[in-house]
Amino acid sequence: MKNFFVKSQGIGNAYIVLNSDDVDFKLTSERIIKICSLQYGIGSDGILLKVPSVKADFGLQIFNPDGSEAEKSGNGLRIFSKYLHDYKFSSKKEFTIETKGGIIKAWITAENKGKASQVKVELGKAVFEASQIPVNFSKKECFGENLEAGDKNYVVHCVSVGNPHCVVIKDTLDENEIKKYGTLIENHPMFPNRINVQFAKVISENKIQVLIWERGAGYTLSSGTSSCAVAAVAVKKNLTGRKLTLEMQGGNLEIEIDESWNIMMEGEVKEIATGVLSNELISL
């Protein structure tokens, strides 16, 4: 079916999934912004586009609601995995997906009436080297360093999990604070590709609460890669163990980080709606 879409959410992070074989228009930045708009489109935290791959079982392009392309999305990958399973693109419950940020492996770990309800993703390695994140910084790592954002000074810990993240460990979390300063940190000159921002509070050895400002999307209820970045920073700082529950406003994710910094992430995924993009929506 031409221009058929599926909209699903993973712990409050919602994406529209499209198949490049069925799309009869060019997915420009202007169209992405319009489709993702709550007022003028369907409303979404981004678009997932199924594309061919010669390196993995499937290829995936990930677009932010501001029209930019993302390297990875943890929740996006879990949503895309559910789509592949539910719409019979794969008869297996384990497959590989090529993204701009590398190849990942996904598993369908639970089903509900034949539909995937729980998905685990092997996201790759946490990387702390500043040049690889990237961060414009003279030291090898930008970890525990001061950053000025407006009238605030934050101690930041930068890490890549296939896309760039800036984690701030705090004693208290304030939604209004991250909404005000998240954009300043995201667009700081230190980060040439901009950056995802997380304010995190360690609750116990195996539990962390997180607020998220997502690059290209703004304040969001949850993020898979953000939760992985926070977990990696907490482990590196010896604040927690390696098996963690990340509590976000949209829900929880289970994260495990091994001794080599490989990251596993698991959580719930649910379909919201299906339909066809109208000609009026995709026309410019």
C-alpha positions in Angstrom: 0.0 0.0 0.0 1.5 3.3 -1.1 2.5 5.7 1.7 1.3 3.3 4.4 2.6 4.2 7.9 2.7 2.6 11.3 3.0 4.7 14.5 4.3 3.1 17.6 5.7 4.1 21.0 8.4 2.8 23.2 7.9 4.1 26.8 6.4 7.3 25.6 8.9 7.9 22.7 6.7 7.7 19.5 7.9 7.2 15.9 6.3 6.9 12.5 7.6 4.0 10.5 7.7 4.0 6.6 8.9 1.6 4.0 11.1 3.2 1.3 9.7 0.6 -1.2 6.2 2.0 -0.6 6.9 5.7 -0.4 6.2 7.6 -3.6 7.6 11.0 -2.5 11.0 12.4 -1.4 11.4 12.5 2.3 12.8 16.1 2.5 13.4 18.0 5.7 10.4 20.1 5.0 8.1 17.0 4.7 9.6 15.4 7.8 8.9 18.5 9.9 5.3 18.6 8.5 4.6 14.9 9.1 6.0 15.0 12.6 4.1 18.2 13.6 1.3 17.7 16.1 -0.7 20.6 14.6 -0.1 20.0 10.8 0.8 16.3 10.6 0.5 13.1 12.6 2.7 14.1 15.5 5.8 12.1 16.2 9.3 12.2 17.8 10.7 11.2 14.4 10.5 9.1 11.4 12.0 5.6 10.8 12.5 4.7 7.2 13.1 1.1 6.2 15.8 1.0 3.5 17.9 -1.7 1.8 21.2 -2.9 3.4 24.0 -5.0 2.0 25.7 -5.2 5.4 22.8 -6.3 7.6 19.4 -8.0 7.4 17.7 -4.5 7.2 18.6 -0.9 6.8 17.2 2.0 8.8 17.3 5.8 8.4 16.3 7.8 11.4 15.0 11.3 11.1 14.5 13.8 13.9 11.3 16.0 13.9 13.4 19.0 12.9 14.3 17.2 9.6 17.9 16.2 10.6 19.1 12.7 10.4 20.2 10.8 13.6 22.8 8.1 13.9 20.9 5.9 16.3 17.8 5.8 18.4 17.4 3.1 21.0 13.6 3.4 21.2 13.5 3.9 17.5 15.4 0.6 16.9 13.0 -1.2 19.2 10.0 0.2 17.5 11.5 -0.6 14.1 12.2 -4.2 15.3 8.5 -4.6 16.3 7.5 -3.3 12.9 9.8 -5.9 11.1 8.3 -8.7 13.2 4.6 -7.7 13.1 4.5 -7.0 9.4 6.3 -10.2 8.5 9.5 -8.7 7.0 11.3 -11.3 9.1 10.3 -14.8 10.1 13.0 -14.8 12.8 12.9 -13.2 16.2 16.5 -12.1 15.9 18.0 -9.9 13.2 20.6 -7.2 12.4 19.8 -3.6 11.4 22.2 -1.2 9.8 22.0 2.5 10.9 24.1 5.5 10.3 25.7 4.9 13.7 26.6 1.2 13.0 25.0 -2.2 12.9 23.0 -3.4 15.8 21.4 -6.7 16.7 17.8 -7.0 18.0 15.7 -9.7 19.6 11.9 -10.0 20.0 11.8 -11.2 23.7 8.0 -11.2 24.3 4.9 -11.3 22.2 1.2 -10.5 22.8 -1.2 -12.3 20.4 1.5 -12.7 17.8 2.7 -9.1 18.1 6.0 -8.1 19.5 5.6 -6.5 22.9 9.1 -6.6 24.3 12.3 -5.9 22.4 16.0 -6.2 23.3 18.7 -4.3 21.4 22.5 -4.7 21.5 23.3 -1.1 20.9 27.1 -1.2 20.6 29.9 0.2 22.8 30.0 3.3 24.9 32.9 5.5 23.7 34.3 8.2 25.9 37.1 9.6 23.7 36.2 13.2 22.9 37.2 13.1 19.3 34.9 10.2 18.6 31.8 11.7 20.2 32.7 14.4 18.9 33.6 17.1 21.4 35.8 20.1 20.7 38.1 19.5 23.7 41.8 19.4 24.3 41.9 16.4 26.7 41.3 12.8 25.6 38.0 12.7 27.4 35.4 15.3 28.3 34.4 13.6 31.6 33.8 15.6 34.8 34.5 18.9 33.0 32.9 22.3 33.5 30.6 23.8 30.9 28.9 27.2 31.0 25.3 27.3 29.7 23.8 30.8 30.1 24.0 31.7 33.7 24.7 28.2 34.9 27.8 26.1 35.2 27.4 22.3 34.8 29.8 19.4 35.4 29.4 17.3 32.3 30.3 13.8 31.2 30.3 13.2 27.5 29.9 9.8 25.8 28.9 8.3 22.5 26.6 5.3 22.2 26.5 5.6 18.4 25.3 9.2 18.8 26.6 12.0 21.1 25.4 12.6 24.7 26.2 15.0 27.5 25.2 13.7 31.0 24.8 15.8 34.1 24.6 14.0 37.4 22.3 15.9 39.9 21.0 15.6 43.4 17.5 16.9 42.3 15.8 16.8 39.0 13.8 19.8 37.7 11.8 19.6 34.4 11.8 23.4 34.0 15.6 23.5 34.3 16.3 21.0 31.6 13.7 22.7 29.3 15.5 26.0 29.8 19.2 24.9 29.7 18.9 21.8 27.5 18.9 23.8 24.3 21.9 25.8 25.4 23.9 22.7 26.1 22.7 21.0 22.9 23.9 23.9 20.8 27.0 24.7 22.7 30.1 25.4 20.5 31.9 22.5 22.2 29.6 20.1 20.3 30.1 20.4 16.5 27.2 18.0 15.7 25.1 19.3 18.6 24.4 16.8 21.5 21.7 15.0 23.4 21.4 16.2 27.0 20.5 14.2 30.2 20.0 15.3 33.8 20.3 12.2 35.9 19.8 11.3 39.6 21.2 8.1 41.0 18.6 6.5 43.3 20.4 3.3 44.2 23.0 0.8 43.0 20.7 -0.4 40.3 18.3 2.5 39.6 18.6 6.0 38.0 16.0 8.6 37.3 16.5 10.7 34.1 15.2 13.8 32.4 16.0 14.2 28.7 16.5 16.9 26.2 16.9 15.2 22.8 18.9 16.7 20.0 16.6 17.8 17.2 13.5 17.0 19.2 13.7 19.0 22.4 12.2 17.8 25.7 11.1 14.2 25.5 9.5 11.7 27.9 12.1 9.0 27.1 15.1 8.0 25.0 16.8 4.7 24.6 20.2 5.9 23.7 20.0 8.6 26.4 19.3 5.9 29.0 22.2 3.9 27.8 24.5 7.0 27.9 23.4 7.8 31.5 24.0 4.1 32.5 27.5 4.2 30.9 28.5 7.3 32.8 27.2 6.0 36.1 29.1 2.8 35.7 32.3 4.6 34.7 32.0 6.9 37.8 31.4 3.8 40.0 28.0 5.1 41.1 26.1 1.9 40.3 26.4 -1.7 39.2 26.3 -2.8 35.6 22.6 -3.9 35.5 20.3 -0.9 35.8 16.8 0.2 35.6 16.5 3.7 34.0 13.4 5.5 35.1 12.1 8.1 32.7 8.8 10.0 32.6 7.6 7.7 29.7 8.5 4.5 31.5 11.5 2.2 32.3 14.2 0.5 30.4 16.5 -2.3 31.6 20.2 -1.6 30.7 23.2 -3.9 31.1 26.8 -2.8 30.4 29.5 -5.5 30.3 33.2 -5.1 31.1 34.0 -4.1 27.5 31.4 -1.4 27.5 28.9 -3.2 25.2 25.4 -2.1 25.9 22.2 -4.2 26.0 18.8 -2.5 26.3 15.3 -4.0 26.8 11.8 -2.6 27.1 8.2 -2.5 26.1 6.9 -1.4 22.6 3.3 -0.8 21.6 1.6 0.1 18.3 -0.5 3.2 18.3 -2.0 3.5 14.8 -1.7 2.6 11.2 -2.8 4.5 8.1 -2.0 6.2 4.8 -0.3 9.6 4.5 -2.7 11.8 2.5 -1.6 13.7 -0.6 -2.6 16.9 1.2 -0.1 16.1 4.0 2.9 15.2 1.8 2.3 18.0 -0.8 4.5 21.1 -0.4 
